[in-house]
């Protein structure tokens, strides 16, 4: 079975769900950002989830992306990404 691939970005993208991962004193955590521009007119403002354990944030981003038929991109400056979630790649400009 082919592994899922996720684009790594440096900032929230206006046309996709962005999973923002970080590492802090409590371990790895994340939040999910849904830009209003990507919501198809359903939202007036960008929505950001509460900070969650990283795996829970990942699962939430996937569920939301499947429901809304949107791509998921990943902002991971601290290297939290786990390989079992899929392949993380940076596009070549």
PDB file with one MODEL, atoms N, CA, C and O in Angstrom:
MODEL        1
ATOM      1  N   UNK A   1       0.846  -1.173   0.000  1.00  0.00           N
ATOM      2  CA  UNK A   1       0.000   0.000   0.000  1.00  0.00           C
ATOM      3  C   UNK A   1       0.897   1.244   0.000  1.00  0.00           C
ATOM      4  O   UNK A   1       1.908   1.291   0.701  1.00  0.00           O
ATOM      5  N   UNK A   2       0.519   2.232  -0.782  1.00  0.00           N
ATOM      6  CA  UNK A   2       1.287   3.474  -0.860  1.00  0.00           C
ATOM      7  C   UNK A   2       1.105   4.281   0.425  1.00  0.00           C
ATOM      8  O   UNK A   2       0.022   4.327   1.008  1.00  0.00           O
ATOM      9  N   UNK A   3       2.184   4.906   0.838  1.00  0.00           N
ATOM     10  CA  UNK A   3       2.134   5.746   2.037  1.00  0.00           C
ATOM     11  C   UNK A   3       1.580   7.119   1.676  1.00  0.00           C
ATOM     12  O   UNK A   3       1.767   7.601   0.559  1.00  0.00           O
ATOM     13  N   UNK A   4       0.903   7.740   2.625  1.00  0.00           N
ATOM     14  CA  UNK A   4       0.426   9.104   2.413  1.00  0.00           C
ATOM     15  C   UNK A   4       1.607  10.060   2.419  1.00  0.00           C
ATOM     16  O   UNK A   4       2.580   9.863   3.147  1.00  0.00           O
ATOM     17  N   UNK A   5       1.508  11.100   1.594  1.00  0.00           N
ATOM     18  CA  UNK A   5       2.549  12.127   1.506  1.00  0.00           C
ATOM     19  C   UNK A   5       1.966  13.464   1.926  1.00  0.00           C
ATOM     20  O   UNK A   5       0.844  13.813   1.559  1.00  0.00           O
ATOM     21  N   UNK A   6       2.743  14.202   2.696  1.00  0.00           N
ATOM     22  CA  UNK A   6       2.312  15.496   3.196  1.00  0.00           C
ATOM     23  C   UNK A   6       3.384  16.536   2.895  1.00  0.00           C
ATOM     24  O   UNK A   6       4.571  16.304   3.124  1.00  0.00           O
ATOM     25  N   UNK A   7       2.960  17.670   2.385  1.00  0.00           N
ATOM     26  CA  UNK A   7       3.894  18.748   2.079  1.00  0.00           C
ATOM     27  C   UNK A   7       4.244  19.503   3.356  1.00  0.00           C
ATOM     28  O   UNK A   7       3.366  19.855   4.144  1.00  0.00           O
ATOM     29  N   UNK A   8       5.536  19.747   3.547  1.00  0.00           N
ATOM     30  CA  UNK A   8       5.987  20.548   4.684  1.00  0.00           C
ATOM     31  C   UNK A   8       6.052  22.006   4.248  1.00  0.00           C
ATOM     32  O   UNK A   8       6.626  22.322   3.206  1.00  0.00           O
ATOM     33  N   UNK A   9       5.465  22.890   5.044  1.00  0.00           N
ATOM     34  CA  UNK A   9       5.416  24.320   4.740  1.00  0.00           C
ATOM     35  C   UNK A   9       5.985  25.111   5.909  1.00  0.00           C
ATOM     36  O   UNK A   9       6.168  24.577   7.003  1.00  0.00           O
ATOM     37  N   UNK A  10       6.262  26.378   5.667  1.00  0.00           N
ATOM     38  CA  UNK A  10       6.821  27.238   6.715  1.00  0.00           C
ATOM     39  C   UNK A  10       5.778  28.107   7.404  1.00  0.00           C
ATOM     40  O   UNK A  10       6.055  28.725   8.432  1.00  0.00           O
ATOM     41  N   UNK A  11       4.582  28.151   6.836  1.00  0.00           N
ATOM     42  CA  UNK A  11       3.519  28.973   7.423  1.00  0.00           C
ATOM     43  C   UNK A  11       2.166  28.399   7.019  1.00  0.00           C
ATOM     44  O   UNK A  11       2.080  27.557   6.125  1.00  0.00           O
ATOM     45  N   UNK A  12       1.117  28.861   7.684  1.00  0.00           N
ATOM     46  CA  UNK A  12      -0.241  28.423   7.379  1.00  0.00           C
ATOM     47  C   UNK A  12      -0.555  28.763   5.925  1.00  0.00           C
ATOM     48  O   UNK A  12      -0.249  29.856   5.449  1.00  0.00           O
ATOM     49  N   UNK A  13      -1.172  27.807   5.226  1.00  0.00           N
ATOM     50  CA  UNK A  13      -1.525  27.985   3.821  1.00  0.00           C
ATOM     51  C   UNK A  13      -3.004  28.341   3.699  1.00  0.00           C
ATOM     52  O   UNK A  13      -3.832  27.772   4.411  1.00  0.00           O
ATOM     53  N   UNK A  14      -3.352  29.276   2.806  1.00  0.00           N
ATOM     54  CA  UNK A  14      -4.740  29.728   2.708  1.00  0.00           C
ATOM     55  C   UNK A  14      -5.675  28.737   2.026  1.00  0.00           C
ATOM     56  O   UNK A  14      -6.893  28.885   2.121  1.00  0.00           O
ATOM     57  N   UNK A  15      -5.136  27.727   1.340  1.00  0.00           N
ATOM     58  CA  UNK A  15      -5.982  26.816   0.566  1.00  0.00           C
ATOM     59  C   UNK A  15      -5.955  25.377   1.079  1.00  0.00           C
ATOM     60  O   UNK A  15      -6.374  24.463   0.368  1.00  0.00           O
ATOM     61  N   UNK A  16      -5.470  25.166   2.291  1.00  0.00           N
ATOM     62  CA  UNK A  16      -5.362  23.812   2.837  1.00  0.00           C
ATOM     63  C   UNK A  16      -5.473  23.849   4.360  1.00  0.00           C
ATOM     64  O   UNK A  16      -5.318  24.898   4.986  1.00  0.00           O
ATOM     65  N   UNK A  17      -5.740  22.701   4.927  1.00  0.00           N
ATOM     66  CA  UNK A  17      -5.693  22.558   6.380  1.00  0.00           C
ATOM     67  C   UNK A  17      -4.224  22.441   6.769  1.00  0.00           C
ATOM     68  O   UNK A  17      -3.484  21.639   6.199  1.00  0.00           O
ATOM     69  N   UNK A  18      -3.811  23.242   7.739  1.00  0.00           N
ATOM     70  CA  UNK A  18      -2.416  23.215   8.171  1.00  0.00           C
ATOM     71  C   UNK A  18      -2.327  22.588   9.558  1.00  0.00           C
ATOM     72  O   UNK A  18      -2.951  23.053  10.512  1.00  0.00           O
ATOM     73  N   UNK A  19      -1.542  21.534   9.645  1.00  0.00           N
ATOM     74  CA  UNK A  19      -1.223  20.909  10.929  1.00  0.00           C
ATOM     75  C   UNK A  19       0.054  21.579  11.423  1.00  0.00           C
ATOM     76  O   UNK A  19       1.104  21.464  10.791  1.00  0.00           O
ATOM     77  N   UNK A  20      -0.037  22.277  12.552  1.00  0.00           N
ATOM     78  CA  UNK A  20       1.111  22.983  13.118  1.00  0.00           C
ATOM     79  C   UNK A  20       1.615  22.180  14.317  1.00  0.00           C
ATOM     80  O   UNK A  20       0.920  22.042  15.324  1.00  0.00           O
ATOM     81  N   UNK A  21       2.826  21.657  14.194  1.00  0.00           N
ATOM     82  CA  UNK A  21       3.418  20.835  15.249  1.00  0.00           C
ATOM     83  C   UNK A  21       4.510  21.612  15.973  1.00  0.00           C
ATOM     84  O   UNK A  21       5.192  22.446  15.378  1.00  0.00           O
ATOM     85  N   UNK A  22       4.667  21.329  17.268  1.00  0.00           N
ATOM     86  CA  UNK A  22       5.739  21.971  18.026  1.00  0.00           C
ATOM     87  C   UNK A  22       6.145  21.088  19.189  1.00  0.00           C
ATOM     88  O   UNK A  22       5.408  20.202  19.621  1.00  0.00           O
ATOM     89  N   UNK A  23       7.333  21.360  19.676  1.00  0.00           N
ATOM     90  CA  UNK A  23       7.859  20.643  20.833  1.00  0.00           C
ATOM     91  C   UNK A  23       8.049  21.678  21.942  1.00  0.00           C
ATOM     92  O   UNK A  23       8.577  22.765  21.707  1.00  0.00           O
ATOM     93  N   UNK A  24       7.609  21.325  23.155  1.00  0.00           N
ATOM     94  CA  UNK A  24       7.790  22.216  24.301  1.00  0.00           C
ATOM     95  C   UNK A  24       8.105  21.368  25.529  1.00  0.00           C
ATOM     96  O   UNK A  24       8.387  20.176  25.407  1.00  0.00           O
ATOM     97  N   UNK A  25       8.060  21.963  26.680  1.00  0.00           N
ATOM     98  CA  UNK A  25       8.408  21.257  27.914  1.00  0.00           C
ATOM     99  C   UNK A  25       7.495  20.067  28.192  1.00  0.00           C
ATOM    100  O   UNK A  25       7.898  19.118  28.865  1.00  0.00           O
ATOM    101  N   UNK A  26       6.281  20.115  27.684  1.00  0.00           N
ATOM    102  CA  UNK A  26       5.322  19.034  27.908  1.00  0.00           C
ATOM    103  C   UNK A  26       5.423  17.943  26.849  1.00  0.00           C
ATOM    104  O   UNK A  26       4.678  16.965  26.911  1.00  0.00           O
ATOM    105  N   UNK A  27       6.317  18.084  25.889  1.00  0.00           N
ATOM    106  CA  UNK A  27       6.461  17.098  24.821  1.00  0.00           C
ATOM    107  C   UNK A  27       6.011  17.668  23.491  1.00  0.00           C
ATOM    108  O   UNK A  27       6.130  18.870  23.252  1.00  0.00           O
ATOM    109  N   UNK A  28       5.494  16.810  22.627  1.00  0.00           N
ATOM    110  CA  UNK A  28       5.077  17.210  21.288  1.00  0.00           C
ATOM    111  C   UNK A  28       3.583  17.510  21.284  1.00  0.00           C
ATOM    112  O   UNK A  28       2.777  16.755  21.828  1.00  0.00           O
ATOM    113  N   UNK A  29       3.234  18.629  20.659  1.00  0.00           N
ATOM    114  CA  UNK A  29       1.832  19.012  20.569  1.00  0.00           C
ATOM    115  C   UNK A  29       1.560  19.600  19.190  1.00  0.00           C
ATOM    116  O   UNK A  29       2.475  19.827  18.397  1.00  0.00           O
ATOM    117  N   UNK A  30       0.296  19.838  18.928  1.00  0.00           N
ATOM    118  CA  UNK A  30      -0.061  20.397  17.642  1.00  0.00           C
ATOM    119  C   UNK A  30      -1.421  21.043  17.667  1.00  0.00           C
ATOM    120  O   UNK A  30      -2.210  20.844  18.591  1.00  0.00           O
ATOM    121  N   UNK A  31      -1.684  21.821  16.634  1.00  0.00           N
ATOM    122  CA  UNK A  31      -2.998  22.423  16.439  1.00  0.00           C
ATOM    123  C   UNK A  31      -3.330  22.335  14.959  1.00  0.00           C
ATOM    124  O   UNK A  31      -2.453  22.148  14.115  1.00  0.00           O
ATOM    125  N   UNK A  32      -4.605  22.474  14.668  1.00  0.00           N
ATOM    126  CA  UNK A  32      -5.103  22.374  13.301  1.00  0.00           C
ATOM    127  C   UNK A  32      -5.697  23.721  12.913  1.00  0.00           C
ATOM    128  O   UNK A  32      -6.530  24.272  13.632  1.00  0.00           O
ATOM    129  N   UNK A  33      -5.258  24.248  11.764  1.00  0.00           N
ATOM    130  CA  UNK A  33      -5.747  25.540  11.291  1.00  0.00           C
ATOM    131  C   UNK A  33      -6.556  25.333  10.022  1.00  0.00           C
ATOM    132  O   UNK A  33      -6.074  24.748   9.052  1.00  0.00           O
ATOM    133  N   UNK A  34      -7.794  25.821  10.040  1.00  0.00           N
ATOM    134  CA  UNK A  34      -8.653  25.808   8.862  1.00  0.00           C
ATOM    135  C   UNK A  34      -8.888  27.252   8.446  1.00  0.00           C
ATOM    136  O   UNK A  34      -9.640  27.966   9.109  1.00  0.00           O
ATOM    137  N   UNK A  35      -8.257  27.697   7.356  1.00  0.00           N
ATOM    138  CA  UNK A  35      -8.462  29.067   6.891  1.00  0.00           C
ATOM    139  C   UNK A  35      -9.876  29.266   6.345  1.00  0.00           C
ATOM    140  O   UNK A  35     -10.419  28.375   5.692  1.00  0.00           O
ATOM    141  N   UNK A  36     -10.462  30.410   6.606  1.00  0.00           N
ATOM    142  CA  UNK A  36     -11.791  30.711   6.082  1.00  0.00           C
ATOM    143  C   UNK A  36     -11.807  30.602   4.563  1.00  0.00           C
ATOM    144  O   UNK A  36     -12.803  30.167   3.984  1.00  0.00           O
ATOM    145  N   UNK A  37     -10.720  30.989   3.917  1.00  0.00           N
ATOM    146  CA  UNK A  37     -10.646  30.954   2.455  1.00  0.00           C
ATOM    147  C   UNK A  37     -10.777  29.536   1.903  1.00  0.00           C
ATOM    148  O   UNK A  37     -11.203  29.359   0.762  1.00  0.00           O
ATOM    149  N   UNK A  38     -10.422  28.536   2.685  1.00  0.00           N
ATOM    150  CA  UNK A  38     -10.486  27.141   2.230  1.00  0.00           C
ATOM    151  C   UNK A  38     -11.808  26.467   2.592  1.00  0.00           C
ATOM    152  O   UNK A  38     -12.039  25.315   2.224  1.00  0.00           O
ATOM    153  N   UNK A  39     -12.671  27.177   3.309  1.00  0.00           N
ATOM    154  CA  UNK A  39     -13.883  26.554   3.831  1.00  0.00           C
ATOM    155  C   UNK A  39     -15.057  26.572   2.864  1.00  0.00           C
ATOM    156  O   UNK A  39     -16.137  26.090   3.204  1.00  0.00           O
ATOM    157  N   UNK A  40     -14.872  27.110   1.681  1.00  0.00           N
ATOM    158  CA  UNK A  40     -15.973  27.153   0.723  1.00  0.00           C
ATOM    159  C   UNK A  40     -17.124  28.034   1.181  1.00  0.00           C
ATOM    160  O   UNK A  40     -18.286  27.740   0.899  1.00  0.00           O
ATOM    161  N   UNK A  41     -16.804  29.114   1.886  1.00  0.00           N
ATOM    162  CA  UNK A  41     -17.824  30.045   2.345  1.00  0.00           C
ATOM    163  C   UNK A  41     -18.513  29.666   3.643  1.00  0.00           C
ATOM    164  O   UNK A  41     -19.415  30.375   4.089  1.00  0.00           O
ATOM    165  N   UNK A  42     -18.108  28.564   4.258  1.00  0.00           N
ATOM    166  CA  UNK A  42     -18.744  28.125   5.508  1.00  0.00           C
ATOM    167  C   UNK A  42     -18.258  28.894   6.724  1.00  0.00           C
ATOM    168  O   UNK A  42     -18.959  28.958   7.734  1.00  0.00           O
ATOM    169  N   UNK A  43     -17.059  29.483   6.644  1.00  0.00           N
ATOM    170  CA  UNK A  43     -16.493  30.212   7.780  1.00  0.00           C
ATOM    171  C   UNK A  43     -16.198  31.658   7.389  1.00  0.00           C
ATOM    172  O   UNK A  43     -15.790  31.941   6.263  1.00  0.00           O
ATOM    173  N   UNK A  44     -16.412  32.560   8.335  1.00  0.00           N
ATOM    174  CA  UNK A  44     -16.098  33.963   8.104  1.00  0.00           C
ATOM    175  C   UNK A  44     -14.672  34.295   8.549  1.00  0.00           C
ATOM    176  O   UNK A  44     -14.066  35.246   8.055  1.00  0.00           O
ATOM    177  N   UNK A  45     -14.143  33.502   9.489  1.00  0.00           N
ATOM    178  CA  UNK A  45     -12.793  33.742   9.990  1.00  0.00           C
ATOM    179  C   UNK A  45     -12.030  32.421  10.069  1.00  0.00           C
ATOM    180  O   UNK A  45     -12.631  31.348  10.121  1.00  0.00           O
ATOM    181  N   UNK A  46     -10.724  32.511  10.079  1.00  0.00           N
ATOM    182  CA  UNK A  46      -9.890  31.320  10.230  1.00  0.00           C
ATOM    183  C   UNK A  46     -10.180  30.672  11.582  1.00  0.00           C
ATOM    184  O   UNK A  46     -10.451  31.359  12.567  1.00  0.00           O
ATOM    185  N   UNK A  47     -10.119  29.343  11.617  1.00  0.00           N
ATOM    186  CA  UNK A  47     -10.359  28.595  12.850  1.00  0.00           C
ATOM    187  C   UNK A  47      -9.109  27.808  13.217  1.00  0.00           C
ATOM    188  O   UNK A  47      -8.496  27.167  12.363  1.00  0.00           O
ATOM    189  N   UNK A  48      -8.733  27.860  14.497  1.00  0.00           N
ATOM    190  CA  UNK A  48      -7.576  27.119  15.000  1.00  0.00           C
ATOM    191  C   UNK A  48      -8.015  26.287  16.197  1.00  0.00           C
ATOM    192  O   UNK A  48      -8.659  26.794  17.114  1.00  0.00           O
ATOM    193  N   UNK A  49      -7.664  25.019  16.181  1.00  0.00           N
ATOM    194  CA  UNK A  49      -8.033  24.140  17.292  1.00  0.00           C
ATOM    195  C   UNK A  49      -7.226  24.485  18.536  1.00  0.00           C
ATOM    196  O   UNK A  49      -6.247  25.230  18.487  1.00  0.00           O
ATOM    197  N   UNK A  50      -7.667  23.924  19.641  1.00  0.00           N
ATOM    198  CA  UNK A  50      -6.879  24.002  20.869  1.00  0.00           C
ATOM    199  C   UNK A  50      -5.602  23.191  20.664  1.00  0.00           C
ATOM    200  O   UNK A  50      -5.531  22.350  19.768  1.00  0.00           O
ATOM    201  N   UNK A  51      -4.608  23.442  21.486  1.00  0.00           N
ATOM    202  CA  UNK A  51      -3.372  22.664  21.447  1.00  0.00           C
ATOM    203  C   UNK A  51      -3.666  21.258  21.960  1.00  0.00           C
ATOM    204  O   UNK A  51      -4.238  21.081  23.036  1.00  0.00           O
ATOM    205  N   UNK A  52      -3.264  20.263  21.173  1.00  0.00           N
ATOM    206  CA  UNK A  52      -3.532  18.860  21.468  1.00  0.00           C
ATOM    207  C   UNK A  52      -2.226  18.080  21.452  1.00  0.00           C
ATOM    208  O   UNK A  52      -1.228  18.567  20.921  1.00  0.00           O
ATOM    209  N   UNK A  53      -2.211  16.875  22.025  1.00  0.00           N
ATOM    210  CA  UNK A  53      -1.049  16.009  21.800  1.00  0.00           C
ATOM    211  C   UNK A  53      -0.855  15.847  20.284  1.00  0.00           C
ATOM    212  O   UNK A  53      -1.832  15.802  19.537  1.00  0.00           O
ATOM    213  N   UNK A  54       0.388  15.761  19.839  1.00  0.00           N
ATOM    214  CA  UNK A  54       0.697  15.771  18.399  1.00  0.00           C
ATOM    215  C   UNK A  54      -0.094  14.721  17.620  1.00  0.00           C
ATOM    216  O   UNK A  54      -0.629  15.030  16.555  1.00  0.00           O
ATOM    217  N   UNK A  55      -0.180  13.503  18.116  1.00  0.00           N
ATOM    218  CA  UNK A  55      -0.891  12.452  17.383  1.00  0.00           C
ATOM    219  C   UNK A  55      -2.379  12.769  17.273  1.00  0.00           C
ATOM    220  O   UNK A  55      -2.989  12.507  16.237  1.00  0.00           O
ATOM    221  N   UNK A  56      -2.968  13.325  18.324  1.00  0.00           N
ATOM    222  CA  UNK A  56      -4.381  13.696  18.282  1.00  0.00           C
ATOM    223  C   UNK A  56      -4.613  14.820  17.276  1.00  0.00           C
ATOM    224  O   UNK A  56      -5.611  14.807  16.555  1.00  0.00           O
ATOM    225  N   UNK A  57      -3.705  15.785  17.221  1.00  0.00           N
ATOM    226  CA  UNK A  57      -3.818  16.873  16.249  1.00  0.00           C
ATOM    227  C   UNK A  57      -3.711  16.320  14.828  1.00  0.00           C
ATOM    228  O   UNK A  57      -4.462  16.735  13.945  1.00  0.00           O
ATOM    229  N   UNK A  58      -2.786  15.389  14.603  1.00  0.00           N
ATOM    230  CA  UNK A  58      -2.641  14.753  13.301  1.00  0.00           C
ATOM    231  C   UNK A  58      -3.938  14.051  12.901  1.00  0.00           C
ATOM    232  O   UNK A  58      -4.428  14.237  11.787  1.00  0.00           O
ATOM    233  N   UNK A  59      -4.485  13.259  13.793  1.00  0.00           N
ATOM    234  CA  UNK A  59      -5.730  12.540  13.496  1.00  0.00           C
ATOM    235  C   UNK A  59      -6.880  13.502  13.218  1.00  0.00           C
ATOM    236  O   UNK A  59      -7.682  13.273  12.313  1.00  0.00           O
ATOM    237  N   UNK A  60      -6.957  14.574  13.994  1.00  0.00           N
ATOM    238  CA  UNK A  60      -8.007  15.571  13.787  1.00  0.00           C
ATOM    239  C   UNK A  60      -7.881  16.258  12.432  1.00  0.00           C
ATOM    240  O   UNK A  60      -8.880  16.502  11.756  1.00  0.00           O
ATOM    241  N   UNK A  61      -6.657  16.565  12.043  1.00  0.00           N
ATOM    242  CA  UNK A  61      -6.436  17.198  10.736  1.00  0.00           C
ATOM    243  C   UNK A  61      -6.875  16.269   9.616  1.00  0.00           C
ATOM    244  O   UNK A  61      -7.486  16.719   8.646  1.00  0.00           O
ATOM    245  N   UNK A  62      -6.578  14.994   9.732  1.00  0.00           N
ATOM    246  CA  UNK A  62      -6.960  14.020   8.707  1.00  0.00           C
ATOM    247  C   UNK A  62      -8.479  13.900   8.624  1.00  0.00           C
ATOM    248  O   UNK A  62      -9.046  13.902   7.531  1.00  0.00           O
ATOM    249  N   UNK A  63      -9.136  13.795   9.777  1.00  0.00           N
ATOM    250  CA  UNK A  63     -10.606  13.689   9.788  1.00  0.00           C
ATOM    251  C   UNK A  63     -11.241  14.919   9.130  1.00  0.00           C
ATOM    252  O   UNK A  63     -12.138  14.792   8.297  1.00  0.00           O
ATOM    253  N   UNK A  64     -10.769  16.102   9.509  1.00  0.00           N
ATOM    254  CA  UNK A  64     -11.313  17.340   8.962  1.00  0.00           C
ATOM    255  C   UNK A  64     -11.067  17.422   7.459  1.00  0.00           C
ATOM    256  O   UNK A  64     -11.957  17.809   6.702  1.00  0.00           O
ATOM    257  N   UNK A  65      -9.878  17.063   7.033  1.00  0.00           N
ATOM    258  CA  UNK A  65      -9.542  17.095   5.603  1.00  0.00           C
ATOM    259  C   UNK A  65     -10.428  16.133   4.819  1.00  0.00           C
ATOM    260  O   UNK A  65     -10.887  16.473   3.729  1.00  0.00           O
ATOM    261  N   UNK A  66     -10.672  14.954   5.348  1.00  0.00           N
ATOM    262  CA  UNK A  66     -11.551  13.992   4.675  1.00  0.00           C
ATOM    263  C   UNK A  66     -12.981  14.512   4.603  1.00  0.00           C
ATOM    264  O   UNK A  66     -13.642  14.359   3.576  1.00  0.00           O
ATOM    265  N   UNK A  67     -13.461  15.119   5.672  1.00  0.00           N
ATOM    266  CA  UNK A  67     -14.829  15.661   5.692  1.00  0.00           C
ATOM    267  C   UNK A  67     -15.000  16.805   4.697  1.00  0.00           C
ATOM    268  O   UNK A  67     -16.019  16.890   4.012  1.00  0.00           O
ATOM    269  N   UNK A  68     -14.001  17.685   4.621  1.00  0.00           N
ATOM    270  CA  UNK A  68     -14.109  18.878   3.780  1.00  0.00           C
ATOM    271  C   UNK A  68     -13.481  18.709   2.402  1.00  0.00           C
ATOM    272  O   UNK A  68     -13.554  19.612   1.568  1.00  0.00           O
ATOM    273  N   UNK A  69     -12.868  17.560   2.162  1.00  0.00           N
ATOM    274  CA  UNK A  69     -12.198  17.283   0.870  1.00  0.00           C
ATOM    275  C   UNK A  69     -11.119  18.327   0.582  1.00  0.00           C
ATOM    276  O   UNK A  69     -11.069  18.912  -0.500  1.00  0.00           O
ATOM    277  N   UNK A  70     -10.252  18.548   1.584  1.00  0.00           N
ATOM    278  CA  UNK A  70      -9.140  19.485   1.475  1.00  0.00           C
ATOM    279  C   UNK A  70      -7.821  18.767   1.717  1.00  0.00           C
ATOM    280  O   UNK A  70      -7.785  17.704   2.336  1.00  0.00           O
ATOM    281  N   UNK A  71      -6.753  19.349   1.231  1.00  0.00           N
ATOM    282  CA  UNK A  71      -5.411  18.828   1.481  1.00  0.00           C
ATOM    283  C   UNK A  71      -4.961  19.204   2.890  1.00  0.00           C
ATOM    284  O   UNK A  71      -5.437  20.179   3.472  1.00  0.00           O
ATOM    285  N   UNK A  72      -4.035  18.409   3.424  1.00  0.00           N
ATOM    286  CA  UNK A  72      -3.374  18.715   4.694  1.00  0.00           C
ATOM    287  C   UNK A  72      -1.920  19.025   4.390  1.00  0.00           C
ATOM    288  O   UNK A  72      -1.249  18.265   3.693  1.00  0.00           O
ATOM    289  N   UNK A  73      -1.433  20.144   4.914  1.00  0.00           N
ATOM    290  CA  UNK A  73      -0.012  20.471   4.865  1.00  0.00           C
ATOM    291  C   UNK A  73       0.487  20.545   6.300  1.00  0.00           C
ATOM    292  O   UNK A  73      -0.306  20.666   7.234  1.00  0.00           O
ATOM    293  N   UNK A  74       1.806  20.473   6.475  1.00  0.00           N
ATOM    294  CA  UNK A  74       2.382  20.367   7.814  1.00  0.00           C
ATOM    295  C   UNK A  74       3.439  21.442   8.040  1.00  0.00           C
ATOM    296  O   UNK A  74       4.367  21.590   7.244  1.00  0.00           O
ATOM    297  N   UNK A  75       3.292  22.182   9.117  1.00  0.00           N
ATOM    298  CA  UNK A  75       4.303  23.142   9.561  1.00  0.00           C
ATOM    299  C   UNK A  75       4.947  22.520  10.800  1.00  0.00           C
ATOM    300  O   UNK A  75       4.312  22.404  11.848  1.00  0.00           O
ATOM    301  N   UNK A  76       6.213  22.121  10.669  1.00  0.00           N
ATOM    302  CA  UNK A  76       6.882  21.344  11.719  1.00  0.00           C
ATOM    303  C   UNK A  76       8.309  21.838  11.947  1.00  0.00           C
ATOM    304  O   UNK A  76       9.262  21.123  11.638  1.00  0.00           O
ATOM    305  N   UNK A  77       8.470  23.043  12.480  1.00  0.00           N
ATOM    306  CA  UNK A  77       9.821  23.578  12.660  1.00  0.00           C
ATOM    307  C   UNK A  77      10.670  22.837  13.685  1.00  0.00           C
ATOM    308  O   UNK A  77      11.895  22.951  13.665  1.00  0.00           O
ATOM    309  N   UNK A  78      10.034  22.077  14.585  1.00  0.00           N
ATOM    310  CA  UNK A  78      10.767  21.398  15.657  1.00  0.00           C
ATOM    311  C   UNK A  78      11.022  19.913  15.383  1.00  0.00           C
ATOM    312  O   UNK A  78      11.557  19.214  16.244  1.00  0.00           O
ATOM    313  N   UNK A  79      10.650  19.428  14.208  1.00  0.00           N
ATOM    314  CA  UNK A  79      10.903  18.031  13.869  1.00  0.00           C
ATOM    315  C   UNK A  79      10.089  17.028  14.670  1.00  0.00           C
ATOM    316  O   UNK A  79      10.619  16.000  15.090  1.00  0.00           O
ATOM    317  N   UNK A  80       8.819  17.307  14.885  1.00  0.00           N
ATOM    318  CA  UNK A  80       7.934  16.431  15.653  1.00  0.00           C
ATOM    319  C   UNK A  80       7.393  15.284  14.798  1.00  0.00           C
ATOM    320  O   UNK A  80       7.057  14.232  15.342  1.00  0.00           O
ATOM    321  N   UNK A  81       7.300  15.453  13.499  1.00  0.00           N
ATOM    322  CA  UNK A  81       6.676  14.491  12.589  1.00  0.00           C
ATOM    323  C   UNK A  81       7.181  13.069  12.832  1.00  0.00           C
ATOM    324  O   UNK A  81       8.378  12.848  13.016  1.00  0.00           O
ATOM    325  N   UNK A  82       6.247  12.102  12.828  1.00  0.00           N
ATOM    326  CA  UNK A  82       6.595  10.682  12.999  1.00  0.00           C
ATOM    327  C   UNK A  82       6.441   9.984  11.655  1.00  0.00           C
ATOM    328  O   UNK A  82       5.441  10.174  10.963  1.00  0.00           O
ATOM    329  N   UNK A  83       7.412   9.191  11.293  1.00  0.00           N
ATOM    330  CA  UNK A  83       7.404   8.548   9.976  1.00  0.00           C
ATOM    331  C   UNK A  83       6.209   7.617   9.786  1.00  0.00           C
ATOM    332  O   UNK A  83       5.783   7.401   8.651  1.00  0.00           O
ATOM    333  N   UNK A  84       5.660   7.064  10.859  1.00  0.00           N
ATOM    334  CA  UNK A  84       4.507   6.178  10.688  1.00  0.00           C
ATOM    335  C   UNK A  84       3.247   6.916  10.234  1.00  0.00           C
ATOM    336  O   UNK A  84       2.274   6.283   9.824  1.00  0.00           O
ATOM    337  N   UNK A  85       3.256   8.260  10.305  1.00  0.00           N
ATOM    338  CA  UNK A  85       2.121   9.050   9.816  1.00  0.00           C
ATOM    339  C   UNK A  85       2.134   9.176   8.296  1.00  0.00           C
ATOM    340  O   UNK A  85       1.102   9.465   7.690  1.00  0.00           O
ATOM    341  N   UNK A  86       3.280   8.964   7.682  1.00  0.00           N
ATOM    342  CA  UNK A  86       3.412   9.113   6.238  1.00  0.00           C
ATOM    343  C   UNK A  86       4.720   9.803   5.908  1.00  0.00           C
ATOM    344  O   UNK A  86       5.570  10.007   6.774  1.00  0.00           O
ATOM    345  N   UNK A  87       4.867  10.159   4.638  1.00  0.00           N
ATOM    346  CA  UNK A  87       6.085  10.826   4.179  1.00  0.00           C
ATOM    347  C   UNK A  87       5.895  12.331   4.167  1.00  0.00           C
ATOM    348  O   UNK A  87       4.919  12.842   3.619  1.00  0.00           O
ATOM    349  N   UNK A  88       6.836  13.031   4.773  1.00  0.00           N
ATOM    350  CA  UNK A  88       6.827  14.489   4.798  1.00  0.00           C
ATOM    351  C   UNK A  88       7.870  14.964   3.803  1.00  0.00           C
ATOM    352  O   UNK A  88       9.030  14.557   3.866  1.00  0.00           O
ATOM    353  N   UNK A  89       7.453  15.832   2.879  1.00  0.00           N
ATOM    354  CA  UNK A  89       8.395  16.304   1.858  1.00  0.00           C
ATOM    355  C   UNK A  89       8.306  17.815   1.709  1.00  0.00           C
ATOM    356  O   UNK A  89       7.289  18.433   2.022  1.00  0.00           O
ATOM    357  N   UNK A  90       9.387  18.385   1.228  1.00  0.00           N
ATOM    358  CA  UNK A  90       9.428  19.815   0.893  1.00  0.00           C
ATOM    359  C   UNK A  90       9.484  19.930  -0.622  1.00  0.00           C
ATOM    360  O   UNK A  90      10.332  19.311  -1.265  1.00  0.00           O
ATOM    361  N   UNK A  91       8.577  20.727  -1.198  1.00  0.00           N
ATOM    362  CA  UNK A  91       8.577  20.869  -2.653  1.00  0.00           C
ATOM    363  C   UNK A  91       9.829  21.601  -3.123  1.00  0.00           C
ATOM    364  O   UNK A  91      10.397  22.427  -2.409  1.00  0.00           O
ATOM    365  N   UNK A  92      10.233  21.280  -4.321  1.00  0.00           N
ATOM    366  CA  UNK A  92      11.368  21.960  -4.936  1.00  0.00           C
ATOM    367  C   UNK A  92      10.833  23.144  -5.714  1.00  0.00           C
ATOM    368  O   UNK A  92       9.949  22.991  -6.557  1.00  0.00           O
ATOM    369  N   UNK A  93      11.360  24.314  -5.439  1.00  0.00           N
ATOM    370  CA  UNK A  93      10.885  25.530  -6.125  1.00  0.00           C
ATOM    371  C   UNK A  93      11.352  25.609  -7.539  1.00  0.00           C
ATOM    372  O   UNK A  93      11.036  26.569  -8.241  1.00  0.00           O
TER     373      UNK A  93
ENDMDL
END
